[in-house]
Amino acid sequence: MRSTVPIPPRPRPTRAAVAAGSTLPLVAVALAFTLAQLLFVAPGLHLGWDESVYVSQVARHIPSAYFSAPRARGVPVLVAPLAALTTSTLALRIYLAVLSGGALFLALWVWRRLRPVPVLALAGVLFAGLWVTQLYGPQAMPNLWVAFAGLAAVGCFLRAAQDRADRGALLQLGCALAGVALFRPSDAVWLTLPMAAAVLLVPHWRRLALFAVIVAGLALGGVQWIIEVYASYGGIAARLHRSSAIEGGIGWHIAVGDILRTMDGGKMLCRPCTRTWHHAGASVWWFVLPLAAAGGVLVAARARRLATALLPALCGLSVALPYLLLIDYAAPRFLLPAYALAAIPVADCSLSLPTSVRPGLRPAALALVAALVTAQTVSQHVILTHAVRISAADNGDYAPRHPQHSVRRPIGGCHCRTDGVRHPGGKVGCGAEFPGVGEQPGELPGVRKGPRPDPRHLACCPRRARQGSCVWSSATARVPPPPSLTR
């Protein structure tokens, strides 16, 4: 006899459960990104000079290195919690690798209402799979964090523009833009230009609140930069002039060729960029990138969601322009924000291929896309291995390797001058100054200009010396001649 007891209906999944399930691919991408950094980048990678400058601002028992005009305080704020606990470089690498994985997840997560999770997961794979993304994930440098915050900001802007009831998107937009401005105020301005133009030109997006949040986010993140402007430089124009001088002059300089010379991972800073373009095959993806992004924009236009692909593409192009056209040197990390933003339309283009062919050909088309993504990821890993080896050699802590050259700390503290990337003076509590990138010795109290020392030497002078009483001399610690410095 059959039971007449009714079978209760299966409970419908809650919204939270659906959301959690849909984020699993994004979590997987973020975890894989963190794991790749911990396995292939973090071990044995010492601090570079730029990292040392940033970390010294908040590290215990280490005087702050000279903080030049182009720099901003975002990285010191980022590393401050760990620097208050330990001076271990490995701990810093692990800390930043974990944070960058979380930042990648959040930057993609805010796009869930705009694009399907598979598109976002593929965008994460494409961006996180780049050798330059993995190399700078565990490093205390600003560009990758600008990329994460910029990607999140564009997503929040689109959500707020398309849904006036989404007040959370407005708040998140302000926070994301504040983060960009905290790390790099100039990048924040370039990033927001397309967004501000969209508010003015698109009738349905023309909202005072949206424009006000953009301005407020920039102001909130840039307040520390503004305070330093008047406290240390005498005004915005003076600081911008000083920054331009350190950068070698901001003006019309087509640096596309310089960027290409860094794509093989053999040069983290190409200044002056006179090296030969080696391994041109390593740059193939760089030429495919704009074409694939344009394809993604066309796909979005046909699907009547043009804004979700066009705006990130325009913001990425805008933030890349100064590095492509206005400075006369290059570093692969400079274009990280542009790569992150371009990943959305590129992923759109890639996943549109299987759906644009006949049903019988879709498995083959999907296999082709998977093969191309795999080949790109593997080739990037090969370059990463080379780039990590180069960076480890350039970032070595050279002071302990030269015990025969001691560094003596003058009574009352000291400032050290070197044209090198390393700062052995920090071992004895000395500050630093670097005339090789525009800073002049005469700008520090108690220091007057003397003969330029050999670039393989570090020179220290008492911090409290009388004005003009200390002349730079070359006797303390030898360091190898390094490449030029940048911000």
C-alpha positions as CSV (number, residue, x, y, z in Angstrom):
1,M,0.0,0.0,0.0
2,R,1.4,3.3,-1.0
3,S,1.7,6.0,1.5
4,T,-0.6,9.0,1.2
5,V,1.7,11.3,3.2
6,P,2.5,14.3,0.9
7,I,6.2,14.9,0.2
8,P,7.1,18.4,1.3
9,P,8.5,20.6,-1.5
10,R,12.2,21.2,-1.6
11,P,13.1,24.5,0.0
12,R,14.1,27.1,-2.5
13,P,17.7,28.3,-2.2
14,T,18.0,31.6,-0.4
15,R,19.4,34.7,-2.1
16,A,22.5,34.4,0.1
17,A,23.1,30.8,-0.9
18,V,22.8,31.6,-4.6
19,A,25.2,34.5,-4.2
20,A,27.7,32.4,-2.3
21,G,27.5,29.7,-4.9
22,S,28.0,32.1,-7.8
23,T,31.1,33.6,-6.2
24,L,33.0,30.3,-6.0
25,P,34.7,30.7,-9.3
26,L,35.9,34.2,-8.2
27,V,37.1,32.7,-4.9
28,A,39.0,30.0,-6.8
29,V,40.7,32.6,-9.1
30,A,41.7,34.7,-6.1
31,L,43.1,31.7,-4.2
32,A,45.1,30.6,-7.2
33,F,46.5,34.1,-7.6
34,T,47.6,34.2,-4.0
35,L,49.1,30.7,-4.2
36,A,51.0,31.5,-7.4
37,Q,52.6,34.5,-5.6
38,L,53.6,32.4,-2.6
39,L,55.1,29.6,-4.6
40,F,56.8,31.5,-7.4
41,V,57.5,35.1,-6.3
42,A,57.7,35.6,-2.6
43,P,60.5,33.2,-1.6
44,G,63.9,34.9,-1.6
45,L,62.7,38.3,-3.1
46,H,64.3,41.1,-1.1
47,L,63.0,44.6,-1.0
48,G,63.8,46.9,-3.9
49,W,64.7,50.5,-3.4
50,D,61.2,51.9,-4.1
51,E,59.8,49.4,-1.6
52,S,62.4,50.3,1.0
53,V,61.4,54.0,0.6
54,Y,57.7,53.2,1.2
55,V,58.2,50.7,4.0
56,S,60.7,52.9,5.8
57,Q,58.0,55.5,6.4
58,V,56.2,53.2,8.9
59,A,58.8,50.5,9.8
60,R,60.1,50.4,13.4
61,H,63.7,51.4,14.2
62,I,64.4,52.4,10.6
63,P,64.5,56.2,9.8
64,S,62.3,57.3,7.0
65,A,64.0,57.5,3.6
66,Y,63.6,60.7,1.6
67,F,60.0,60.7,0.2
68,S,60.2,62.5,-3.1
69,A,57.5,64.6,-4.7
70,P,55.9,62.0,-7.1
71,R,55.2,59.6,-4.3
72,A,52.0,59.2,-2.4
73,R,51.2,57.6,1.0
74,G,49.0,54.7,-0.1
75,V,51.7,52.0,0.2
76,P,52.9,53.1,3.6
77,V,49.3,52.9,4.8
78,L,48.9,49.5,3.3
79,V,52.0,48.0,4.9
80,A,51.7,49.9,8.3
81,P,49.8,47.1,10.2
82,L,52.5,44.5,9.4
83,A,55.4,46.9,9.7
84,A,54.3,47.7,13.3
85,L,54.7,44.0,14.2
86,T,57.7,42.7,12.3
87,T,60.5,43.7,9.9
88,S,60.5,40.3,8.2
89,T,60.6,40.7,4.4
90,L,59.1,37.2,4.0
91,A,56.2,38.2,6.3
92,L,55.6,41.3,4.2
93,R,55.5,39.2,1.0
94,I,53.0,36.8,2.5
95,Y,50.9,39.6,3.9
96,L,50.7,41.4,0.5
97,A,50.1,38.2,-1.4
98,V,47.1,37.4,0.8
99,L,45.8,41.0,0.6
100,S,46.2,41.2,-3.2
101,G,44.3,37.9,-3.6
102,G,41.5,39.4,-1.5
103,A,41.6,42.6,-3.5
104,L,41.3,40.8,-6.7
105,F,38.2,39.0,-5.4
106,L,36.5,42.2,-4.3
107,A,37.3,44.0,-7.5
108,L,35.6,41.3,-9.5
109,W,32.8,40.8,-7.0
110,V,31.4,44.3,-7.4
111,W,30.8,43.5,-11.1
112,R,28.4,40.5,-10.4
113,R,25.3,42.6,-11.1
114,L,26.7,43.7,-14.4
115,R,28.3,40.6,-16.0
116,P,27.9,36.9,-15.5
117,V,30.3,35.2,-13.1
118,P,32.0,33.1,-15.9
119,V,33.0,36.3,-17.7
120,L,34.3,37.8,-14.5
121,A,36.2,34.6,-13.6
122,L,37.9,34.6,-17.0
123,A,38.7,38.3,-16.7
124,G,40.4,37.4,-13.4
125,V,42.4,34.6,-14.9
126,L,43.5,36.8,-17.8
127,F,44.7,39.6,-15.5
128,A,46.0,37.5,-12.6
129,G,47.8,35.3,-15.1
130,L,50.0,38.0,-16.4
131,W,53.6,37.8,-15.2
132,V,53.7,41.4,-14.2
133,T,50.5,41.0,-12.0
134,Q,52.0,38.0,-10.2
135,L,55.4,39.7,-9.8
136,Y,54.0,42.8,-8.1
137,G,51.3,41.1,-6.1
138,P,53.6,40.6,-3.1
139,Q,55.6,43.8,-3.6
140,A,55.0,47.0,-1.8
141,M,54.4,49.1,-4.9
142,P,51.3,51.2,-5.8
143,N,50.4,50.3,-9.4
144,L,48.6,46.9,-8.7
145,W,46.5,48.4,-6.0
146,V,45.5,51.2,-8.3
147,A,44.4,48.5,-10.7
148,F,42.3,46.7,-8.1
149,A,40.7,49.9,-6.8
150,G,40.2,51.2,-10.4
151,L,38.4,48.1,-11.6
152,A,36.2,48.2,-8.5
153,A,35.5,51.9,-9.0
154,V,34.3,51.5,-12.6
155,G,32.1,48.6,-11.7
156,C,30.5,50.6,-8.8
157,F,30.1,53.6,-11.1
158,L,28.1,51.5,-13.7
159,R,25.9,50.0,-11.0
160,A,25.2,53.4,-9.5
161,A,24.5,55.0,-12.9
162,Q,22.2,52.2,-14.1
163,D,20.3,51.8,-10.8
164,R,19.6,54.9,-8.8
165,A,18.3,52.9,-5.9
166,D,21.7,51.2,-5.4
167,R,23.1,53.5,-2.8
168,G,25.6,51.0,-1.7
169,A,27.3,51.4,-5.1
170,L,27.6,55.1,-4.5
171,L,29.4,54.5,-1.2
172,Q,31.6,51.8,-2.7
173,L,32.5,54.1,-5.6
174,G,33.6,56.9,-3.3
175,C,35.8,54.4,-1.3
176,A,37.3,52.9,-4.4
177,L,38.2,56.3,-5.9
178,A,39.6,57.4,-2.5
179,G,41.8,54.3,-2.6
180,V,43.1,55.1,-6.1
181,A,43.9,58.6,-5.1
182,L,45.6,57.5,-1.9
183,F,48.0,55.3,-3.9
184,R,48.5,57.5,-7.0
185,P,46.6,60.8,-7.2
186,S,47.6,61.4,-10.9
187,D,46.2,58.0,-11.9
188,A,43.0,58.7,-10.1
189,V,42.5,61.9,-12.1
190,W,43.1,60.1,-15.4
191,L,40.9,57.2,-14.4
192,T,37.9,59.4,-13.6
193,L,38.0,61.5,-16.7
194,P,35.8,59.1,-18.8
195,M,33.4,58.6,-15.8
196,A,33.0,62.3,-15.3
197,A,32.4,62.8,-19.1
198,A,29.8,60.0,-19.0
199,V,27.9,61.7,-16.2
200,L,27.8,64.9,-18.3
201,L,27.1,63.3,-21.7
202,V,24.7,60.4,-21.0
203,P,21.3,61.8,-20.2
204,H,20.2,58.9,-18.0
205,W,23.4,59.1,-15.9
206,R,23.2,62.9,-15.4
207,R,23.0,63.0,-11.6
208,L,24.5,65.5,-9.2
209,A,25.0,62.8,-6.6
210,L,27.1,60.6,-9.0
211,F,29.3,63.5,-9.9
212,A,29.6,64.6,-6.3
213,V,30.7,61.1,-5.2
214,I,33.5,61.2,-7.8
215,V,34.8,64.5,-6.6
216,A,34.4,63.5,-2.9
217,G,36.3,60.2,-3.5
218,L,39.2,62.0,-5.2
219,A,39.3,64.6,-2.4
220,L,39.2,62.1,0.4
221,G,42.0,60.0,-1.1
222,G,44.1,63.0,-2.1
223,V,43.9,65.0,1.1
224,Q,47.2,63.6,2.4
225,W,48.8,64.7,-0.9
226,I,47.3,68.2,-0.6
227,I,48.5,68.6,3.0
228,E,52.0,67.7,1.9
229,V,51.8,70.1,-1.0
230,Y,51.4,73.1,1.3
231,A,53.4,71.7,4.2
232,S,56.5,70.8,2.2
233,Y,56.4,72.3,-1.3
234,G,54.6,75.6,-1.0
235,G,51.7,74.8,-3.4
236,I,50.3,72.5,-6.0
237,A,52.2,74.1,-8.9
238,A,55.5,73.8,-7.0
239,R,55.0,70.1,-6.2
240,L,53.9,69.3,-9.8
241,H,57.0,71.1,-11.1
242,R,59.2,69.2,-8.7
243,S,57.6,65.9,-9.7
244,S,58.1,66.7,-13.4
245,A,61.8,67.5,-12.8
246,I,62.3,64.1,-11.0
247,E,60.4,62.3,-13.8
248,G,62.7,63.8,-16.3
249,G,60.1,66.2,-17.6
250,I,56.5,65.5,-18.4
251,G,55.8,66.2,-22.1
252,W,55.2,64.6,-25.4
253,H,57.2,61.3,-25.3
254,I,55.9,58.3,-27.2
255,A,57.0,55.4,-24.9
256,V,55.2,52.5,-26.6
257,G,58.5,51.1,-27.8
258,D,59.9,51.4,-24.3
259,I,57.0,49.5,-22.9
260,L,57.6,46.7,-25.4
261,R,61.2,46.4,-24.4
262,T,60.1,45.5,-20.9
263,M,57.6,42.8,-21.9
264,D,60.2,40.0,-21.7
265,G,60.7,40.5,-18.0
266,G,64.4,41.4,-18.3
267,K,64.0,45.0,-17.2
268,M,61.8,46.2,-14.4
269,L,62.7,49.8,-15.2
270,C,63.8,51.0,-18.6
271,R,65.4,54.4,-18.0
272,P,66.9,55.4,-20.3
273,C,65.4,52.8,-22.5
274,T,68.1,52.0,-25.0
275,R,68.1,48.3,-24.7
276,T,67.3,46.1,-27.7
277,W,63.8,44.6,-28.0
278,H,64.5,41.0,-27.1
279,H,62.1,38.1,-27.4
280,A,59.4,39.9,-29.5
281,G,57.2,36.8,-29.2
282,A,56.7,37.6,-25.5
283,S,54.8,40.8,-26.6
284,V,52.3,39.1,-29.0
285,W,49.6,39.3,-26.3
286,W,50.2,43.0,-25.9
287,F,49.2,43.6,-29.6
288,V,46.2,41.2,-29.3
289,L,44.9,43.0,-26.2
290,P,43.4,46.1,-27.8
291,L,41.9,44.1,-30.6
292,A,40.3,41.7,-28.2
293,A,39.0,44.6,-26.1
294,A,37.5,46.2,-29.2
295,G,35.9,42.9,-30.0
296,G,34.4,42.8,-26.5
297,V,33.0,46.3,-27.0
298,L,31.3,45.3,-30.3
299,V,29.9,42.1,-28.6
300,A,28.5,44.3,-25.8
301,A,27.0,46.8,-28.3
302,R,25.2,44.0,-30.1
303,A,23.8,42.7,-26.8
304,R,22.6,46.2,-25.9
305,R,24.9,46.5,-22.9
306,L,27.6,48.7,-24.4
307,A,28.4,50.6,-21.3
308,T,29.7,47.5,-19.4
309,A,32.5,47.0,-21.9
310,L,33.0,50.5,-23.3
311,L,33.5,52.4,-20.1
312,P,36.2,50.0,-18.6
313,A,38.0,50.1,-22.0
314,L,37.9,53.9,-22.0
315,C,39.0,54.2,-18.4
316,G,41.8,51.8,-19.0
317,L,42.9,53.7,-22.1
318,S,42.8,57.0,-20.2
319,V,44.9,55.8,-17.2
320,A,47.4,54.3,-19.7
321,L,47.9,57.5,-21.8
322,P,50.4,59.3,-19.6
323,Y,52.6,56.3,-19.5
324,L,52.4,55.7,-23.2
325,L,52.7,59.4,-24.4
326,L,54.0,61.7,-21.6
327,I,57.1,60.1,-20.0
328,D,60.4,59.1,-21.6
329,Y,60.9,55.8,-19.8
330,A,58.9,52.6,-19.0
331,A,58.2,49.9,-16.5
332,P,55.9,47.0,-17.0
333,R,54.0,47.8,-13.8
334,F,52.9,51.2,-15.1
335,L,50.1,49.6,-17.3
336,L,48.6,47.3,-14.6
337,P,45.5,49.4,-14.1
338,A,44.9,49.4,-17.9
339,Y,45.3,45.6,-18.1
340,A,42.8,45.1,-15.2
341,L,40.1,47.3,-16.9
342,A,40.7,45.8,-20.3
343,A,40.2,42.3,-18.9
344,I,36.4,42.7,-18.8
345,P,35.8,43.4,-22.5
346,V,38.5,40.9,-23.5
347,A,36.7,38.2,-21.4
348,D,33.5,39.2,-23.1
349,C,35.0,38.8,-26.5
350,S,36.6,35.4,-25.6
351,L,33.4,33.9,-24.3
352,S,31.3,35.2,-27.1
353,L,33.1,33.0,-29.6
354,P,31.5,29.7,-28.6
355,T,28.0,31.2,-28.7
356,S,28.5,32.9,-32.1
357,V,29.0,29.7,-34.0
358,R,26.6,26.9,-35.0
359,P,25.7,24.6,-32.1
360,G,27.7,21.7,-33.5
361,L,30.9,23.8,-33.5
362,R,30.5,25.2,-30.0
363,P,32.5,22.5,-28.2
364,A,35.4,23.0,-30.6
365,A,35.1,26.8,-30.2
366,L,35.1,26.4,-26.4
367,A,38.1,24.1,-26.6
368,L,39.9,26.7,-28.7
369,V,39.3,29.4,-26.2
370,A,40.5,27.2,-23.4
371,A,43.6,26.3,-25.3
372,L,44.4,29.9,-26.0
373,V,44.0,30.9,-22.4
374,T,46.1,28.0,-21.2
375,A,48.9,28.9,-23.7
376,Q,48.8,32.5,-22.6
377,T,49.0,31.5,-18.9
378,V,51.9,29.1,-19.5
379,S,53.9,31.6,-21.5
380,Q,53.4,34.2,-18.9
381,H,54.7,31.8,-16.2
382,V,57.8,31.2,-18.3
383,I,58.4,35.0,-18.4
384,L,57.6,35.3,-14.7
385,T,60.3,32.8,-13.8
386,H,62.9,34.9,-15.7
387,A,61.5,38.2,-14.2
388,V,61.7,36.9,-10.6
389,R,65.3,35.8,-11.1
390,I,66.2,39.3,-12.5
391,S,64.3,41.1,-9.6
392,A,65.9,38.9,-7.0
393,A,69.3,39.8,-8.3
394,D,68.5,43.5,-8.5
395,N,66.8,43.7,-5.0
396,G,69.5,41.9,-3.1
397,D,70.4,43.2,0.3
398,Y,74.0,44.1,-0.3
399,A,75.1,45.5,3.0
400,P,75.6,42.1,4.7
401,R,77.6,40.9,1.7
402,H,80.3,43.5,2.2
403,P,81.2,43.2,5.9
404,Q,84.7,44.6,5.2
405,H,83.1,47.9,4.5
406,S,81.4,49.0,7.7
407,V,78.8,51.7,8.0
408,R,79.4,54.0,11.0
409,R,76.5,56.0,12.4
410,P,77.5,59.6,13.2
411,I,76.4,60.9,16.6
412,G,73.0,62.5,16.5
413,G,71.8,60.6,13.5
414,C,72.7,61.0,9.8
415,H,71.5,61.2,6.3
416,C,73.1,59.0,3.6
417,R,73.6,59.8,0.0
418,T,73.8,57.2,-2.7
419,D,73.1,56.9,-6.3
420,G,72.2,53.3,-5.8
421,V,69.1,51.3,-5.2
422,R,70.2,49.8,-1.9
423,H,70.4,51.7,1.4
424,P,72.9,50.1,3.7
425,G,72.8,53.2,5.9
426,G,69.4,52.0,7.2
427,K,71.3,49.3,9.0
428,V,72.7,51.9,11.4
429,G,69.7,54.1,11.5
430,C,70.6,56.6,8.8
431,G,68.1,58.4,6.6
432,A,68.7,58.6,2.8
433,E,69.0,61.1,0.0
434,F,69.3,60.4,-3.7
435,P,70.7,63.2,-5.9
436,G,70.7,60.8,-8.8
437,V,66.9,61.3,-9.3
438,G,66.6,65.0,-8.8
439,E,67.1,65.4,-5.0
440,Q,70.0,67.7,-4.2
441,P,72.2,67.5,-1.1
442,G,71.8,71.1,-0.4
443,E,68.1,70.7,0.3
444,L,68.8,68.9,3.6
445,P,69.8,71.0,6.6
446,G,73.4,70.8,7.5
447,V,74.5,69.4,4.1
448,R,76.2,71.4,1.3
449,K,77.0,70.2,-2.1
450,G,80.4,68.6,-2.7
451,P,81.9,66.5,-5.4
452,R,79.6,63.8,-6.6
453,P,80.7,60.5,-5.1
454,D,81.4,57.3,-6.9
455,P,78.0,55.7,-7.5
456,R,79.3,52.5,-5.9
457,H,79.7,54.3,-2.6
458,L,77.3,55.4,0.1
459,A,78.1,58.7,1.9
460,C,76.8,59.7,5.3
461,C,76.7,63.1,7.1
462,P,75.5,64.0,10.6
463,R,71.8,65.0,10.5
464,R,72.4,67.9,12.9
465,A,75.5,69.3,11.3
466,R,75.7,73.0,10.9
467,Q,74.5,74.5,7.6
468,G,77.3,73.9,5.1
469,S,79.5,72.1,7.5
470,C,79.2,68.6,6.0
471,V,80.6,67.7,2.6
472,W,79.7,64.4,0.9
473,S,82.5,62.0,0.8
474,S,82.9,58.4,-0.3
475,A,83.8,56.3,2.6
476,T,81.4,53.8,4.1
477,A,79.8,50.9,2.3
478,R,80.3,49.7,-1.3
479,V,77.2,48.8,-3.3
480,P,77.1,47.8,-7.0
481,P,76.0,50.4,-9.5
482,P,72.2,49.9,-10.0
483,P,69.7,51.2,-12.6
484,S,68.2,54.6,-12.4
485,L,65.4,55.2,-9.9
486,T,61.8,56.0,-10.5
487,R,58.8,56.8,-8.4
